Amino acid sequence: MNTTFEEFTATSVEEGFDEVLVREWEPNRVVDTHTHPFDVSALVVRGEFKLTVDDKVILLKAGDPFRLARNIPHIENYGAEGATVWVARAN
């Protein structure tokens, strides 16, 4: 992964996201079904996790980007290392 946090932030702001933060997740954390009141554009920078939307499970590893629209029910299941995720939010 060659993107810096500053580059991720600049690109996110250009795309209309108004909040950018670093989220650290502890190992083996499961966040049961929930939604967010904002759109998400994110990049996994350390570790891995499974994102479940409907019946689809997506394994996301370091270097993988993903997007999730607001109000979409999903489950987050973090791996044995936990994870660091750069998250841009459009509130």
FIFIVEX-79631 format. One record per residue: residue in three letters; chain; z, x, y of N, C-alpha, C in turn. Coordinates in nm, 3 decimals. Example, Ala and Ser with C-alpha at 12.3 -4.5 7.8 and 13.67 -1.06 7.14 Angstrom:
2
<r->ala; c->A; nz->0.780; nx->1.319; ny->-0.569; caz->0.780; cax->1.230; cay->-0.450; cz->0.780; cx->1.320; cy->-0.330>
<r->ser; c->A; nz->0.708; nx->1.285; ny->-0.225; caz->0.714; cax->1.367; cay->-0.106; cz->0.787; cx->1.290; cy->0.003>
end
This chain:
91
<r->met; c->A; nz->0.000; nx->0.086; ny->-0.118; caz->0.000; cax->0.000; cay->0.000; cz->0.000; cx->0.090; cy->0.123>
<r->asn; c->A; nz->-0.098; nx->0.069; ny->0.208; caz->-0.114; cax->0.155; cay->0.325; cz->-0.079; cx->0.086; cy->0.456>
<r->thr; c->A; nz->-0.035; nx->-0.037; ny->0.450; caz->-0.003; cax->-0.113; cay->0.570; cz->0.140; cx->-0.081; cy->0.615>
<r->thr; c->A; nz->0.158; nx->-0.060; ny->0.745; caz->0.292; cax->-0.042; cay->0.799; cz->0.347; cx->-0.177; cy->0.844>
<r->phe; c->A; nz->0.478; nx->-0.184; ny->0.863; caz->0.539; cax->-0.307; cay->0.911; cz->0.483; cx->-0.344; cy->1.049>
<r->glu; c->A; nz->0.459; nx->-0.242; ny->1.131; caz->0.404; cax->-0.267; cay->1.264; cz->0.265; cx->-0.328; cy->1.256>
<r->glu; c->A; nz->0.182; nx->-0.279; ny->1.164; caz->0.048; cax->-0.334; cay->1.145; cz->0.056; cx->-0.477; cy->1.091>
<r->phe; c->A; nz->0.145; nx->-0.501; ny->0.995; caz->0.164; cax->-0.634; cay->0.940; cz->0.205; cx->-0.730; cy->1.051>
<r->thr; c->A; nz->0.298; nx->-0.686; ny->1.136; caz->0.345; cax->-0.770; cay->1.246; cz->0.232; cx->-0.801; cy->1.344>
<r->ala; c->A; nz->0.158; nx->-0.699; ny->1.383; caz->0.049; cax->-0.719; cay->1.480; cz->-0.056; cx->-0.815; cy->1.425>
<r->thr; c->A; nz->-0.095; nx->-0.798; ny->1.300; caz->-0.194; cax->-0.887; cay->1.239; cz->-0.140; cx->-1.029; cy->1.231>
<r->ser; c->A; nz->-0.014; nx->-1.042; ny->1.194; caz->0.048; cax->-1.175; cay->1.182; cz->0.051; cx->-1.247; cy->1.315>
<r->val; c->A; nz->0.087; nx->-1.177; ny->1.421; caz->0.092; cax->-1.237; cay->1.555; cz->-0.048; cx->-1.279; cy->1.597>
<r->glu; c->A; nz->-0.148; nx->-1.194; ny->1.569; caz->-0.287; cax->-1.228; cay->1.602; cz->-0.331; cx->-1.355; cy->1.530>
<r->glu; c->A; nz->-0.278; nx->-1.378; ny->1.409; caz->-0.313; cax->-1.496; cay->1.329; cz->-0.232; cx->-1.619; cy->1.368>
<r->gly; c->A; nz->-0.141; nx->-1.604; ny->1.465; caz->-0.066; cax->-1.719; cay->1.513; cz->0.075; cx->-1.735; cy->1.458>
<r->phe; c->A; nz->0.121; nx->-1.638; ny->1.381; caz->0.259; cax->-1.643; cay->1.332; cz->0.352; cx->-1.597; cy->1.444>
<r->asp; c->A; nz->0.465; nx->-1.665; ny->1.459; caz->0.551; cax->-1.636; cay->1.574; cz->0.683; cx->-1.570; cy->1.539>
<r->glu; c->A; nz->0.705; nx->-1.541; ny->1.412; caz->0.830; cax->-1.476; cay->1.370; cz->0.796; cx->-1.387; cy->1.251>
<r->val; c->A; nz->0.840; nx->-1.261; ny->1.254; caz->0.815; cax->-1.168; cay->1.144; cz->0.947; cx->-1.101; cy->1.110>
<r->leu; c->A; nz->0.979; nx->-1.098; ny->0.980; caz->1.106; cax->-1.040; cay->0.939; cz->1.095; cx->-0.975; cy->0.803>
<r->val; c->A; nz->1.196; nx->-0.895; ny->0.770; caz->1.206; cax->-0.830; cay->0.640; cz->1.312; cx->-0.904; cy->0.560>
<r->arg; c->A; nz->1.276; nx->-0.950; ny->0.440; caz->1.371; cax->-1.018; cay->0.352; cz->1.400; cx->-0.927; cy->0.233>
<r->glu; c->A; nz->1.527; nx->-0.907; ny->0.205; caz->1.571; cax->-0.828; cay->0.090; cz->1.635; cx->-0.924; cy->-0.010>
<r->trp; c->A; nz->1.588; nx->-0.920; ny->-0.134; caz->1.638; cax->-1.009; cay->-0.239; cz->1.704; cx->-0.927; cy->-0.348>
<r->glu; c->A; nz->1.824; nx->-0.966; ny->-0.389; caz->1.897; cax->-0.895; cay->-0.493; cz->1.833; cx->-0.918; cy->-0.630>
<r->pro; c->A; nz->1.860; nx->-0.829; ny->-0.725; caz->1.803; cax->-0.842; cay->-0.859; cz->1.838; cx->-0.975; cy->-0.925>
<r->asn; c->A; nz->1.741; nx->-1.027; ny->-0.998; caz->1.757; cax->-1.146; cay->-1.082; cz->1.798; cx->-1.272; cy->-1.005>
<r->arg; c->A; nz->1.772; nx->-1.277; ny->-0.878; caz->1.805; cax->-1.394; cay->-0.797; cz->1.703; cx->-1.504; cy->-0.822>
<r->val; c->A; nz->1.751; nx->-1.625; ny->-0.843; caz->1.663; cax->-1.741; cay->-0.857; cz->1.695; cx->-1.837; cy->-0.744>
<r->val; c->A; nz->1.593; nx->-1.875; ny->-0.669; caz->1.607; cax->-1.975; cay->-0.564; cz->1.535; cx->-2.099; cy->-0.615>
<r->asp; c->A; nz->1.616; nx->-2.199; ny->-0.657; caz->1.560; cax->-2.320; cay->-0.716; cz->1.469; cx->-2.394; cy->-0.618>
<r->thr; c->A; nz->1.408; nx->-2.498; ny->-0.666; caz->1.308; cax->-2.572; cay->-0.590; cz->1.356; cx->-2.602; cy->-0.448>
<r->his; c->A; nz->1.272; nx->-2.562; ny->-0.353; caz->1.302; cax->-2.583; cay->-0.211; cz->1.170; cx->-2.581; cy->-0.133>
<r->thr; c->A; nz->1.178; nx->-2.611; ny->-0.005; caz->1.063; cax->-2.604; cay->0.084; cz->1.104; cx->-2.526; cy->0.209>
<r->his; c->A; nz->1.006; nx->-2.491; ny->0.288; caz->1.031; cax->-2.427; cay->0.418; cz->0.964; cx->-2.511; cy->0.526>
<r->pro; c->A; nz->1.027; nx->-2.522; ny->0.643; caz->0.966; cax->-2.598; cay->0.754; cz->0.868; cx->-2.514; cy->0.836>
<r->phe; c->A; nz->0.809; nx->-2.413; ny->0.775; caz->0.715; cax->-2.323; cay->0.842; cz->0.613; cx->-2.273; cy->0.742>
<r->asp; c->A; nz->0.495; nx->-2.234; ny->0.791; caz->0.394; cax->-2.169; cay->0.708; cz->0.433; cx->-2.024; cy->0.690>
<r->val; c->A; nz->0.400; nx->-1.966; ny->0.575; caz->0.437; cax->-1.829; cay->0.543; cz->0.313; cx->-1.746; cy->0.510>
<r->ser; c->A; nz->0.309; nx->-1.626; ny->0.565; caz->0.217; cax->-1.522; cay->0.523; cz->0.306; cx->-1.403; cy->0.491>
<r->ala; c->A; nz->0.296; nx->-1.349; ny->0.370; caz->0.393; cax->-1.246; cay->0.331; cz->0.327; cx->-1.135; cy->0.250>
<r->leu; c->A; nz->0.400; nx->-1.024; ny->0.242; caz->0.356; cax->-0.909; cay->0.166; cz->0.476; cx->-0.854; cy->0.090>
<r->val; c->A; nz->0.463; nx->-0.844; ny->-0.042; caz->0.570; cax->-0.784; cay->-0.124; cz->0.558; cx->-0.632; cy->-0.107>
<r->val; c->A; nz->0.668; nx->-0.567; ny->-0.066; caz->0.661; cax->-0.422; cay->-0.045; cz->0.746; cx->-0.344; cy->-0.145>
<r->arg; c->A; nz->0.833; nx->-0.412; ny->-0.218; caz->0.914; cax->-0.346; cay->-0.322; cz->0.953; cx->-0.450; cy->-0.425>
<r->gly; c->A; nz->0.950; nx->-0.411; ny->-0.552; caz->0.993; cax->-0.500; cay->-0.659; cz->0.888; cx->-0.602; cy->-0.694>
<r->glu; c->A; nz->0.935; nx->-0.712; ny->-0.754; caz->0.845; cax->-0.820; cay->-0.791; cz->0.921; cx->-0.951; cy->-0.802>
<r->phe; c->A; nz->0.844; nx->-1.060; ny->-0.798; caz->0.903; cax->-1.190; cay->-0.823; cz->0.798; cx->-1.289; cy->-0.866>
<r->lys; c->A; nz->0.845; nx->-1.396; ny->-0.929; caz->0.758; cax->-1.504; cay->-0.971; cz->0.773; cx->-1.618; cy->-0.872>
<r->leu; c->A; nz->0.659; nx->-1.665; ny->-0.823; caz->0.654; cax->-1.778; cay->-0.732; cz->0.595; cx->-1.894; cy->-0.812>
<r->thr; c->A; nz->0.670; nx->-2.003; ny->-0.825; caz->0.623; cax->-2.118; cay->-0.900; cz->0.595; cx->-2.232; cy->-0.804>
<r->val; c->A; nz->0.470; nx->-2.279; ny->-0.806; caz->0.427; cax->-2.392; cay->-0.725; cz->0.363; cx->-2.491; cy->-0.822>
<r->asp; c->A; nz->0.417; nx->-2.614; ny->-0.824; caz->0.377; cax->-2.712; cay->-0.924; cz->0.403; cx->-2.649; cy->-1.062>
<r->asp; c->A; nz->0.302; nx->-2.643; ny->-1.146; caz->0.318; cax->-2.583; cay->-1.279; cz->0.258; cx->-2.443; cy->-1.285>
<r->lys; c->A; nz->0.220; nx->-2.389; ny->-1.171; caz->0.155; cax->-2.258; cay->-1.166; cz->0.256; cx->-2.148; cy->-1.131>
<r->val; c->A; nz->0.266; nx->-2.047; ny->-1.217; caz->0.355; cax->-1.933; cay->-1.193; cz->0.269; cx->-1.813; cy->-1.153>
<r->ile; c->A; nz->0.301; nx->-1.755; ny->-1.039; caz->0.226; cax->-1.640; cay->-0.988; cz->0.321; cx->-1.521; cy->-0.986>
<r->leu; c->A; nz->0.286; nx->-1.414; ny->-1.055; caz->0.366; cax->-1.292; cay->-1.053; cz->0.319; cx->-1.207; cy->-0.936>
<r->leu; c->A; nz->0.409; nx->-1.181; ny->-0.844; caz->0.377; cax->-1.101; cay->-0.724; cz->0.450; cx->-0.968; cy->-0.733>
<r->lys; c->A; nz->0.376; nx->-0.859; ny->-0.715; caz->0.431; cax->-0.724; cay->-0.723; cz->0.409; cx->-0.652; cy->-0.591>
<r->ala; c->A; nz->0.473; nx->-0.537; ny->-0.576; caz->0.458; cax->-0.456; cay->-0.455; cz->0.310; cx->-0.436; cy->-0.425>
<r->gly; c->A; nz->0.272; nx->-0.467; ny->-0.300; caz->0.134; cax->-0.457; cay->-0.256; cz->0.061; cx->-0.590; cy->-0.254>
<r->asp; c->A; nz->0.121; nx->-0.693; ny->-0.316; caz->0.056; cax->-0.823; cay->-0.322; cz->0.089; cx->-0.908; cy->-0.199>
<r->pro; c->A; nz->-0.014; nx->-0.961; ny->-0.132; caz->0.009; cax->-1.057; cay->-0.024; cz->0.010; cx->-1.198; cy->-0.083>
<r->phe; c->A; nz->0.071; nx->-1.290; ny->-0.011; caz->0.061; cax->-1.431; cay->-0.049; cz->0.085; cx->-1.519; cy->0.072>
<r->arg; c->A; nz->0.038; nx->-1.642; ny->0.062; caz->0.058; cax->-1.741; cay->0.167; cz->0.113; cx->-1.867; cy->0.105>
<r->leu; c->A; nz->0.191; nx->-1.940; ny->0.183; caz->0.246; cax->-2.066; cay->0.137; cz->0.258; cx->-2.158; cy->0.258>
<r->ala; c->A; nz->0.200; nx->-2.275; ny->0.246; caz->0.205; cax->-2.373; cay->0.355; cz->0.345; cx->-2.435; cy->0.364>
<r->arg; c->A; nz->0.378; nx->-2.484; ny->0.482; caz->0.508; cax->-2.550; cay->0.502; cz->0.521; cx->-2.672; cy->0.412>
<r->asn; c->A; nz->0.645; nx->-2.702; ny->0.378; caz->0.681; cax->-2.823; cay->0.302; cz->0.624; cx->-2.828; cy->0.161>
<r->ile; c->A; nz->0.586; nx->-2.714; ny->0.105; caz->0.539; cax->-2.709; cay->-0.034; cz->0.658; cx->-2.673; cy->-0.124>
<r->pro; c->A; nz->0.697; nx->-2.761; ny->-0.217; caz->0.808; cax->-2.728; cay->-0.307; cz->0.771; cx->-2.607; cy->-0.394>
<r->his; c->A; nz->0.865; nx->-2.515; ny->-0.407; caz->0.842; cax->-2.396; cay->-0.488; cz->0.974; cx->-2.336; cy->-0.535>
<r->ile; c->A; nz->0.962; nx->-2.248; ny->-0.635; caz->1.077; cax->-2.175; cay->-0.691; cz->1.047; cx->-2.026; cy->-0.677>
<r->glu; c->A; nz->1.149; nx->-1.948; ny->-0.642; caz->1.136; cax->-1.803; cay->-0.633; cz->1.230; cx->-1.741; cy->-0.737>
<r->asn; c->A; nz->1.176; nx->-1.653; ny->-0.821; caz->1.253; cax->-1.590; cay->-0.927; cz->1.231; cx->-1.439; cy->-0.917>
<r->tyr; c->A; nz->1.331; nx->-1.366; ny->-0.865; caz->1.318; cax->-1.223; cay->-0.839; cz->1.350; cx->-1.141; cy->-0.962>
<r->gly; c->A; nz->1.280; nx->-1.029; ny->-0.978; caz->1.292; cax->-0.944; cay->-1.097; cz->1.415; cx->-0.857; cy->-1.100>
<r->ala; c->A; nz->1.420; nx->-0.771; ny->-1.200; caz->1.537; cax->-0.686; cay->-1.226; cz->1.566; cx->-0.587; cy->-1.113>
<r->glu; c->A; nz->1.464; nx->-0.553; ny->-1.033; caz->1.483; cax->-0.461; cay->-0.919; cz->1.517; cx->-0.535; cy->-0.790>
<r->gly; c->A; nz->1.505; nx->-0.667; ny->-0.791; caz->1.509; cax->-0.740; cay->-0.665; cz->1.375; cx->-0.721; cy->-0.596>
<r->ala; c->A; nz->1.369; nx->-0.748; ny->-0.467; caz->1.243; cax->-0.733; cay->-0.395; cz->1.266; cx->-0.723; cy->-0.245>
<r->thr; c->A; nz->1.172; nx->-0.656; ny->-0.180; caz->1.163; cax->-0.654; cay->-0.035; cz->1.032; cx->-0.720; cy->0.001>
<r->val; c->A; nz->1.038; nx->-0.818; ny->0.090; caz->0.919; cax->-0.893; cay->0.129; cz->0.913; cx->-0.900; cy->0.280>
<r->trp; c->A; nz->0.797; nx->-0.862; ny->0.336; caz->0.772; cax->-0.881; cay->0.479; cz->0.720; cx->-1.023; cy->0.494>
<r->val; c->A; nz->0.782; nx->-1.100; ny->0.581; caz->0.749; cax->-1.242; cay->0.593; cz->0.714; cx->-1.274; cy->0.738>
<r->ala; c->A; nz->0.597; nx->-1.337; ny->0.756; caz->0.558; cax->-1.389; cay->0.886; cz->0.567; cx->-1.542; cy->0.876>
<r->arg; c->A; nz->0.628; nx->-1.603; ny->0.977; caz->0.646; cax->-1.747; cay->0.978; cz->0.574; cx->-1.808; cy->1.098>
<r->ala; c->A; nz->0.511; nx->-1.922; ny->1.074; caz->0.452; cax->-2.001; cay->1.182; cz->0.537; cx->-2.126; cy->1.193>
<r->asn; c->A; nz->0.624; nx->-2.128; ny->1.292; caz->0.718; cax->-2.239; cay->1.309; cz->0.655; cx->-2.358; cy->1.378>
end
